[in-house]
Amino acid sequence: MLDIENLNVNELQELIQQAETLTIRKQENQMMEAYKQFENIAKECNSTISEILGAGRKLASKRSIRYANPENNEETWTGRGRKPLWLIAALEDGRKLSEFEV
């Protein structure tokens, strides 16, 4: 391991530059490897990357807002994850979930 305590300022700056260059190169290599894996997955599904990304967009739209607070339309819930506090309070007051459907 390199003992950086004994390096002067110029040597440290050169080391930083080398590390940044190496980091960029490794990130690019990781991205290319990920892309190759994505291409292989698309081939296994008899599909293209574009088609898979399109399916992802469709899935995201299906996860859109399903419930809204009628007293404040900025308070919404997709129906996934924890119920928001406004909805919990309304349900505890005896209201039904279907009352908040969008």
Stockholm file with secondary structure:
# STOCKHOLM 1.0

chainA/1-102         MLDIENLNVNELQELIQQAETLTIRKQENQMMEAYKQFENIAKECNSTISEILGAGRKLASKRSIRYANPENNEETWTGRGRKPLWLIAALEDGRKLSEFEV
#=GR chainA/1-102 SS CCCGGGCCHHHHHHHHHHHHHHHHHHHHHHHHHHHHHHHHHHHHTTCCHHHHHHHHHHHHHHTSCCEEETTEEEEEECSSSSCCHHHHHHHHTTCCGGGGBC
#=GC SS_cons         CCCGGGCCHHHHHHHHHHHHHHHHHHHHHHHHHHHHHHHHHHHHTTCCHHHHHHHHHHHHHHTSCCEEETTEEEEEECSSSSCCHHHHHHHHTTCCGGGGBC
//
